[in-house]
């Protein structure tokens, strides 16, 4: 095929076209290095950046009945030191985390005797990060007291296939699961072991320390993609756990916003790739703040909706009301509607296009007048601004999306 390009009336050029621009870009992206001595190209993978598809995985049950898998939202794990577990469990169901409780508690365990200090996890599960010195034999007696659905987290090197088999057998005998923390390049050496074990009660995550050594550039997103591809090639469909740690951070910073941004880089990018069945933010020492960071990332990626979502934009210079005060006023009245998406748009010209995926819209239609939308359809025109808030709430009730807010504590 060719493209005919005419520069003047007498000059016509025919340019051969081998493929579409997108196909050409994809072929270059996947192509191996061509010249001798050049840096080797990254191994090709099956991720398609132009089409979203969540990775198909086996399911794993953690805790009492919490299912991890492709038909369920990503689960949130919060790191808590052993000494702080009891206090965090008491806060987990409180007002601060009422809509966003952590599904699991990541607790470092250095010695098997520390397991006796763990209180019952209520309706959460424990992810116990085991020191490399602990063996299945060390855990047999203390572990027996732990609840089914406990996740045993351990780093496995390329030559530790037999050790992985031992841990998997102990875990399956007690209805636990094993989180295999591993470097992507170690997976081929473990492939026979993984085929022997199958996917039952296995979860995988990146070994950040090995990645820091083998990938000093700190490209953690690429390393998780490599891990997913290595698992695919080995035949494993086990779920993937994305861990945001100081090692995976691009530029560590103690502020809440920086940790949210760091987590969004790694977790957000991978979720958009269709990767990630569990998420933890371990850069924030405060467990409550860490849990909130994780849920904010999931909400932003559309992977797990835990609160009202607001879309607010002036749209253009025709904005017909003060956007900031109007948005805050509506948010104060509707911010308890978990899972509802509301759009507050400044004008009727561009607003409807920018709020196309909202459940309800509040749009300036004329000076002092508001138009209300359900989805993409305008259902009420030119409502006096003084009545618009009440009419919006009535509209939400009419469509069965309203719940009464919980009373403030005394």
C-alpha positions in Angstrom: 0.0 0.0 0.0 1.1 3.6 -0.6 0.2 7.1 0.4 0.0 9.6 -2.4 1.3 13.1 -1.3 0.9 16.1 -3.7 3.2 19.0 -2.9 2.4 21.0 -6.0 0.2 20.5 -9.0 3.0 18.8 -10.9 4.7 16.8 -8.1 3.1 13.7 -6.6 5.1 11.4 -4.3 4.1 7.8 -3.5 5.3 6.7 0.0 5.1 3.0 0.8 3.3 2.2 4.1 4.2 -1.1 5.8 1.7 -0.8 8.6 -0.3 1.7 10.6 1.5 4.2 12.8 0.3 2.4 15.9 1.5 -1.0 14.6 4.9 0.6 13.7 5.2 2.1 17.2 4.3 -1.3 18.8 6.9 -3.1 16.6 9.6 -0.7 17.6 8.6 -0.9 21.2 8.9 -4.7 21.2 11.9 -5.0 18.8 15.2 -6.4 20.0 18.4 -4.3 19.8 19.7 -4.3 16.2 23.3 -3.3 16.4 26.2 -5.1 18.0 27.4 -3.6 21.2 24.2 -1.6 21.8 22.3 -2.0 25.1 20.0 -5.0 25.0 16.3 -4.1 24.5 13.9 -4.9 27.3 12.3 -8.3 27.0 9.0 -8.1 25.1 5.9 -8.5 27.1 2.2 -8.9 26.4 1.0 -5.6 27.9 -0.9 -3.5 25.4 -0.7 0.2 26.3 -3.5 1.0 23.9 -6.1 -1.4 25.4 -7.0 -2.0 29.0 -7.5 -5.6 30.2 -7.1 -6.7 33.8 -4.7 -9.6 34.2 -6.6 -12.9 34.7 -5.6 -14.5 37.9 -6.5 -17.4 40.1 -8.4 -16.5 43.3 -7.0 -16.7 46.8 -9.1 -16.4 50.0 -7.5 -14.4 52.9 -8.9 -13.9 56.3 -12.4 -15.3 57.0 -13.8 -14.9 53.4 -12.0 -12.1 51.7 -11.4 -13.1 48.1 -8.4 -11.8 46.0 -8.8 -12.1 42.3 -9.9 -10.5 39.0 -13.6 -10.2 39.9 -12.8 -8.3 43.1 -11.3 -4.8 43.8 -7.7 -4.6 44.9 -7.3 -5.3 48.6 -5.5 -2.9 50.9 -2.7 -4.1 53.2 -1.4 -1.7 55.9 2.0 -2.1 57.5 1.8 -2.0 61.3 4.6 -2.8 63.8 3.9 -5.6 66.2 3.7 -3.3 69.2 1.0 -1.2 67.4 -1.3 -4.0 66.2 -3.8 -3.9 69.0 -4.1 -0.1 68.9 -4.6 -0.1 65.1 -7.2 -2.9 65.3 -9.2 -0.8 67.7 -9.0 2.2 65.4 -9.7 0.2 62.2 -13.4 0.2 62.7 -13.6 3.8 64.0 -14.7 6.9 62.3 -11.3 7.7 60.7 -11.4 4.5 58.6 -15.2 3.9 58.6 -15.4 3.7 54.8 -11.8 2.6 54.1 -10.8 -0.1 56.6 -7.5 -2.0 55.8 -8.2 -5.5 54.6 -4.9 -6.8 55.9 -2.2 -5.9 58.4 1.4 -6.4 57.4 3.4 -7.2 60.5 7.2 -8.0 60.4 8.0 -11.1 62.4 11.7 -11.7 63.4 11.1 -14.7 65.7 8.5 -17.4 65.9 7.7 -16.5 69.5 6.4 -13.1 68.4 3.4 -14.8 66.8 2.0 -15.4 70.3 1.7 -11.6 70.8 -0.7 -11.2 67.9 -4.3 -10.5 68.9 -7.2 -11.9 66.8 -7.4 -9.9 63.6 -11.2 -9.5 63.7 -12.5 -9.4 60.1 -9.1 -8.5 58.7 -6.2 -10.9 57.9 -2.5 -10.9 58.9 0.3 -10.7 56.3 3.3 -11.8 58.3 6.6 -10.7 56.8 8.9 -13.5 58.0 12.6 -13.1 58.5 14.7 -15.3 56.2 16.0 -17.2 59.3 12.5 -18.6 60.0 11.8 -22.1 58.6 8.6 -24.0 58.2 9.7 -26.2 61.1 10.1 -23.1 63.3 6.6 -22.0 62.5 4.7 -25.3 62.8 3.7 -25.0 66.5 3.2 -21.2 66.8 1.4 -20.9 63.4 -1.2 -23.5 64.4 -2.8 -20.8 66.6 -3.2 -18.3 63.8 -6.5 -17.9 61.9 -7.1 -19.5 58.5 -6.4 -17.0 55.7 -3.1 -15.7 57.2 -0.6 -14.7 54.5 3.0 -15.7 55.0 5.4 -13.3 53.3 8.9 -14.3 52.5 11.7 -13.5 50.0 12.7 -16.5 47.9 15.9 -16.6 45.8 16.3 -18.5 42.5 17.8 -21.5 44.3 15.1 -21.8 47.0 12.6 -23.9 45.1 12.6 -26.7 47.7 12.1 -24.1 50.5 9.2 -22.6 48.7 7.6 -26.1 48.4 8.0 -26.6 52.2 6.4 -23.2 53.0 3.5 -23.9 50.5 2.8 -27.3 52.0 2.7 -25.9 55.5 0.5 -23.1 54.4 -2.0 -25.2 52.5 -2.3 -27.7 55.3 -3.5 -24.8 57.6 -5.5 -22.9 55.0 -2.9 -20.1 54.8 -1.4 -18.5 51.7 2.2 -17.6 50.8 3.3 -14.3 49.3 6.4 -15.1 47.3 8.6 -12.0 47.2 11.0 -12.5 44.3 13.1 -10.8 41.6 11.8 -11.2 38.0 15.0 -12.8 36.9 14.7 -15.5 39.6 11.3 -16.7 38.3 12.6 -18.9 35.4 14.8 -20.8 37.8 11.6 -21.4 40.0 9.4 -22.3 37.0 9.5 -26.1 37.6 8.6 -25.5 41.3 5.7 -23.2 40.3 4.3 -25.7 37.9 4.6 -28.4 40.6 2.7 -26.3 43.1 0.1 -24.7 40.9 -1.5 -21.4 41.8 -3.3 -22.5 44.9 -2.8 -20.1 47.9 0.1 -18.3 46.2 0.6 -14.5 45.7 3.6 -12.8 44.2 5.3 -9.5 44.8 8.5 -7.8 43.8 11.6 -8.2 45.9 12.6 -4.5 46.2 16.0 -5.1 47.6 17.0 -7.4 44.7 15.6 -4.8 42.3 17.6 -2.0 43.9 20.8 -4.1 43.2 19.9 -5.3 39.7 18.0 -2.2 38.5 19.8 0.8 40.1 17.8 3.2 37.9 14.8 2.5 40.3 12.4 1.8 37.5 10.0 -0.1 39.7 7.1 0.1 37.3 9.1 -1.8 34.7 10.3 -4.3 37.3 6.7 -5.2 38.3 5.9 -5.5 34.6 8.8 -7.8 34.2 7.6 -9.9 37.1 4.1 -10.2 35.6 5.6 -11.3 32.3 7.9 -13.8 34.0 5.0 -15.3 35.8 3.0 -15.6 32.5 5.9 -17.4 30.9 6.2 -19.8 33.8 2.5 -20.5 33.5 1.5 -18.9 36.8 -1.7 -17.0 37.2 -1.2 -16.1 40.9 -2.4 -12.7 42.1 0.1 -9.8 42.2 0.7 -7.5 45.2 2.0 -4.0 44.6 4.2 -2.8 47.5 5.1 0.9 47.7 8.3 1.1 49.7 11.2 3.5 50.2 13.1 1.4 47.7 10.4 1.9 45.0 10.1 5.6 45.6 11.4 8.0 43.0 12.2 10.8 45.4 11.3 9.9 49.0 9.6 12.8 50.9 7.8 12.8 54.2 4.7 14.8 53.2 1.3 13.2 52.7 1.0 14.6 49.2 4.4 13.3 48.1 3.6 9.9 49.4 0.3 10.0 47.6 2.1 11.0 44.4 4.8 8.4 44.8 2.1 5.7 45.3 0.2 7.0 42.3 3.2 6.7 40.1 3.8 3.0 40.8 0.4 1.7 41.8 -1.6 3.9 39.4 0.5 3.0 36.4 0.3 -0.7 37.1 -3.4 -0.6 37.7 -3.8 1.1 34.4 -1.8 -1.8 32.9 -4.3 -4.2 34.5 -1.8 -5.4 37.1 -2.4 -5.5 40.9 -4.7 -7.5 43.1 -3.3 -6.2 46.5 -1.8 -2.8 47.3 0.2 -1.5 50.3 1.7 1.9 51.0 4.7 1.3 53.3 6.3 4.8 52.9 4.0 6.3 55.5 4.7 5.3 59.1 1.2 6.2 60.4 -1.0 3.2 59.6 -4.2 5.3 59.3 -2.6 7.8 56.9 -1.1 4.9 54.9 -4.5 3.3 54.6 -6.0 6.6 53.4 -3.2 7.1 50.8 -3.9 3.6 49.4 -7.6 4.2 49.1 -7.0 7.6 47.5 -4.8 5.9 44.8 -7.4 3.2 44.2 -10.2 5.8 43.9 -8.2 7.9 41.5 -7.5 4.9 39.3 -11.2 3.9 39.4 -10.1 0.5 40.8 -12.0 0.8 44.1 -14.6 3.4 44.9 -14.8 4.2 48.6 -16.2 7.7 48.8 -18.1 10.3 46.8 -16.2 11.5 43.7 -16.5 15.2 42.7 -15.6 16.6 39.3 -15.4 20.4 39.3 -14.3 22.6 36.5 -15.0 26.2 35.5 -15.1 25.0 31.9 -14.4 28.4 30.4 -14.6 32.1 31.0 -18.4 31.8 31.0 -18.5 30.4 34.5 -21.8 31.5 36.0 -21.1 31.0 39.7 -18.3 30.8 42.2 -17.0 27.3 41.6 -15.0 26.9 44.8 -17.7 27.9 47.3 -20.5 26.1 45.3 -18.4 22.9 45.2 -17.7 23.0 48.9 -21.4 23.7 49.7 -22.6 20.7 47.6 -19.8 18.5 49.0 -20.8 19.3 52.6 -24.3 17.9 51.8 -23.4 14.9 49.6 -19.9 13.9 50.6 -21.3 10.8 52.4 -22.7 9.2 49.3 -20.1 6.4 48.8 -19.7 5.5 45.1 -21.6 8.4 43.6 -19.9 10.7 41.1 -21.1 14.3 41.1 -20.0 17.0 38.6 -20.2 20.8 39.3 -19.6 22.6 36.0 -19.3 26.3 35.5 -21.1 26.7 32.2 -23.4 24.9 29.7 -21.0 25.2 26.8 -18.1 22.8 27.7 -19.4 21.5 31.0 -21.6 18.6 29.7 -18.7 17.2 27.7 -16.2 17.3 30.6 -18.7 15.6 33.0 -19.8 12.8 30.6 -19.1 9.9 33.0 -20.7 11.5 36.1 -23.8 10.2 37.7 -25.3 13.6 38.3 -24.4 17.1 37.1 -24.9 20.6 38.4 -24.2 23.0 35.6 -24.6 26.8 35.2 -27.2 27.3 32.5 -27.7 31.1 32.7 -27.0 33.9 35.2 -28.6 32.8 38.5 -29.9 29.5 36.9 -28.8 25.9 37.2 -29.3 22.9 34.9 -29.3 19.4 36.5 -28.2 16.3 34.7 -28.5 12.6 35.1 -25.6 11.0 33.3 -25.4 12.8 29.9 -29.0 13.9 29.9 -30.2 17.3 31.1 -33.4 16.7 33.1 -34.2 20.0 34.7 -33.5 23.4 33.1 -33.1 26.9 34.5 -33.7 26.2 38.2 -33.2 29.2 40.4 -29.7 28.9 42.1 -31.3 29.2 45.5 -33.3 26.0 44.9 -30.7 24.0 43.0 -29.0 22.2 46.0 -32.3 20.9 47.3 -33.4 19.9 43.8 -30.2 18.1 43.2 -30.6 16.1 46.4 -34.2 15.3 45.4 -32.9 14.1 42.1 -30.4 11.8 43.7 -33.2 10.4 46.0 -35.4 9.8 43.0 -32.8 7.6 41.4 -32.2 5.6 44.5 -28.6 6.8 45.2 -29.3 8.7 48.4 -28.6 7.5 51.9 -29.0 9.6 55.1 -25.7 10.8 56.6 -24.7 9.2 59.9 -25.3 11.6 62.9 -22.2 13.3 64.3 -20.9 11.7 67.5 -21.9 13.4 70.7 
